[in-house]
Amino acid sequence: MGKLKPDLVFCNLSRRDPDIKISPERLNHFACDLSRPAEVERAARSVGDFLQRASPAGQILLINNSGFGTMGAFPEPELSRQLEMIDLNVRAVVQLTGLMLPLLRARGGAIMNIASTAAFQPTPTMATYGATKAFVLHWSHALNYELRGSGVRAIAVCPGTTRTEFFKTAGLKAGNRADTFAMTTDDVVLASLRALGAGCSQVVTGWKNKLSAFASSPVPKSLATRVAGAVLATYRKLQSS
Ligand SMILES: NC(=O)c1ccc[n+]([C@@H]2O[C@H](COP(=O)([O-])OP(=O)(O)OC[C@H]3O[C@@H](n4cnc5c(N)ncnc54)[C@H](OP(=O)(O)O)[C@@H]3O)[C@@H](O)[C@H]2O)c1
């Protein structure tokens, strides 16, 4: 995006300074633990002030990307981690969007919420994670409907396995056979931006993920749960091979 529009200004909200090759004048990092509501509020205020000062006109794209998952039977690895996941994957998305919405409405733009193919069926061994992404998917669709005519749109992005730190954070080792099926982040970003440009309210990235999302949609939830449970068990075995 930076190459396409050289006047774009980026704001990053996460705990660590991101390792992105972009000039410091254009990338502004606001250190923030988004699982903590008070920090989300403080960061949203700082971003709003910054945008009004440094880039007072033009549309805004809010990307709610931060999130993590865990693997194991609930409540493994521990209940507090499950609650932190809900705070980050769900609460922060709703809170940040709510706090930024007045500015988005005033200037126009879009909200891109990163869900997952895990949103399409119950996910045994990732029960809480899948449910947080189902929330993000449904919420984004409803939000997009409510926002029609406002100059702001919402889109849910549903990637499948993607080469990032996600599985390492979830407690699995990286660089294994399961990575063969993974998409690159560049491909996921490109598909997401194309879908945003095309006015879609949802995108499942990659044809394999499209196929699995399509296959699970008309299936009864109890059957979808058994299939997803078997797939995730195989996936775990591949990850540890
Ligand atoms: N990779 C996949 O296979 C996959 C598939 C479907 C969906 N997704 C979704 O894609 C999104 C991005 O994940 P990823 O795959 O890029 O994983 P990742 O490499 O582990 O990145 C996670 C991101 O979330 C941020 N984050 C984590 N905890 C945070 C906190 N408490 N406060 C603020 N930021 C926090 C991290 O930054 P800091 O550590 O600096 O805070 C990092 O930027 C997530 O929502 C994930 O659920 C991933």
The ligand as an SDF file (V2000), in Angstrom:
LIG
                    3D

 48 52  0  0  0  0  0  0  0  0999 V2000
   -1.2380  -17.3900   10.9530 N   0  0  0  0  0  0  0  0  0  0  0  0
   -2.3480  -18.0440   10.7240 C   0  0  0  0  0  0  0  0  0  0  0  0
   -2.3260  -19.2440   10.3230 O   0  0  0  0  0  0  0  0  0  0  0  0
   -3.6710  -17.3530   10.8980 C   0  0  0  0  0  0  0  0  0  0  0  0
   -4.8100  -17.9430   10.3040 C   0  0  0  0  0  0  0  0  0  0  0  0
   -6.0360  -17.2990   10.4410 C   0  0  0  0  0  0  0  0  0  0  0  0
   -6.1330  -16.1110   11.1370 C   0  0  0  0  0  0  0  0  0  0  0  0
   -5.0120  -15.5630   11.7180 N   0  0  0  0  0  0  0  0  0  0  0  0
   -5.1820  -14.3060   12.4560 C   0  0  0  0  0  0  0  0  0  0  0  0
   -4.2880  -13.3540   11.9230 O   0  0  0  0  0  0  0  0  0  0  0  0
   -4.0450  -12.3540   12.9180 C   0  0  0  0  0  0  0  0  0  0  0  0
   -2.5570  -12.0330   12.9520 C   0  0  0  0  0  0  0  0  0  0  0  0
   -1.8870  -13.1520   13.5020 O   0  0  0  0  0  0  0  0  0  0  0  0
   -0.5270  -13.7090   12.8530 P   0  0  0  0  0  0  0  0  0  0  0  0
   -0.8330  -14.9410   12.1080 O   0  0  0  0  0  0  0  0  0  0  0  0
    0.1970  -12.6100   12.1510 O   0  0  0  0  0  0  0  0  0  0  0  0
    0.2400  -14.1500   14.1710 O   0  0  0  0  0  0  0  0  0  0  0  0
    1.5420  -13.5240   14.8400 P   0  0  0  0  0  0  0  0  0  0  0  0
    2.6730  -13.5460   13.8720 O   0  0  0  0  0  0  0  0  0  0  0  0
    1.6970  -14.2690   16.1270 O   0  0  0  0  0  0  0  0  0  0  0  0
    1.1560  -12.0050   15.0990 O   0  0  0  0  0  0  0  0  0  0  0  0
    0.2930  -11.6400   16.1330 C   0  0  0  0  0  0  0  0  0  0  0  0
    0.2050  -10.1420   16.1760 C   0  0  0  0  0  0  0  0  0  0  0  0
   -0.6710   -9.7730   17.2540 O   0  0  0  0  0  0  0  0  0  0  0  0
    0.0170   -8.8470   18.0880 C   0  0  0  0  0  0  0  0  0  0  0  0
   -0.4050   -9.0590   19.4830 N   0  0  0  0  0  0  0  0  0  0  0  0
   -0.4280  -10.2270   20.1670 C   0  0  0  0  0  0  0  0  0  0  0  0
   -0.8220  -10.0210   21.4330 N   0  0  0  0  0  0  0  0  0  0  0  0
   -1.0620   -8.6780   21.5440 C   0  0  0  0  0  0  0  0  0  0  0  0
   -1.4840   -7.8340   22.5930 C   0  0  0  0  0  0  0  0  0  0  0  0
   -1.7640   -8.3170   23.8170 N   0  0  0  0  0  0  0  0  0  0  0  0
   -1.6080   -6.5090   22.3530 N   0  0  0  0  0  0  0  0  0  0  0  0
   -1.3060   -5.9910   21.1320 C   0  0  0  0  0  0  0  0  0  0  0  0
   -0.9220   -6.7320   20.0990 N   0  0  0  0  0  0  0  0  0  0  0  0
   -0.7880   -8.0690   20.3000 C   0  0  0  0  0  0  0  0  0  0  0  0
    1.4980   -9.1430   17.9130 C   0  0  0  0  0  0  0  0  0  0  0  0
    2.2950   -8.0110   18.1980 O   0  0  0  0  0  0  0  0  0  0  0  0
    3.1290   -7.8760   19.5950 P   0  0  0  0  0  0  0  0  0  0  0  0
    3.6390   -9.2380   19.9330 O   0  0  0  0  0  0  0  0  0  0  0  0
    4.1760   -6.8650   19.2750 O   0  0  0  0  0  0  0  0  0  0  0  0
    2.1530   -7.3530   20.5990 O   0  0  0  0  0  0  0  0  0  0  0  0
    1.5460   -9.4790   16.4230 C   0  0  0  0  0  0  0  0  0  0  0  0
    1.6180   -8.3010   15.6640 O   0  0  0  0  0  0  0  0  0  0  0  0
   -4.6120  -12.8800   14.2260 C   0  0  0  0  0  0  0  0  0  0  0  0
   -5.8440  -12.2660   14.5030 O   0  0  0  0  0  0  0  0  0  0  0  0
   -4.8170  -14.3690   13.9310 C   0  0  0  0  0  0  0  0  0  0  0  0
   -5.8570  -14.9190   14.7030 O   0  0  0  0  0  0  0  0  0  0  0  0
   -3.7890  -16.1600   11.5950 C   0  0  0  0  0  0  0  0  0  0  0  0
  1  2  1  0
  2  3  2  0
  2  4  1  0
  4  5  1  0
  4 48  2  0
  5  6  2  0
  6  7  1  0
  7  8  2  0
  8  9  1  0
  8 48  1  0
  9 10  1  0
  9 46  1  0
 10 11  1  0
 11 12  1  0
 11 44  1  0
 12 13  1  0
 13 14  1  0
 14 15  2  0
 14 16  1  0
 14 17  1  0
 17 18  1  0
 18 19  2  0
 18 20  1  0
 18 21  1  0
 21 22  1  0
 22 23  1  0
 23 24  1  0
 23 42  1  0
 24 25  1  0
 25 26  1  0
 25 36  1  0
 26 27  1  0
 26 35  1  0
 27 28  2  0
 28 29  1  0
 29 30  1  0
 29 35  2  0
 30 31  1  0
 30 32  2  0
 32 33  1  0
 33 34  2  0
 34 35  1  0
 36 37  1  0
 36 42  1  0
 37 38  1  0
 38 39  2  0
 38 40  1  0
 38 41  1  0
 42 43  1  0
 44 45  1  0
 44 46  1  0
 46 47  1  0
M  CHG  2   8   1  16  -1
M  END
$$$$
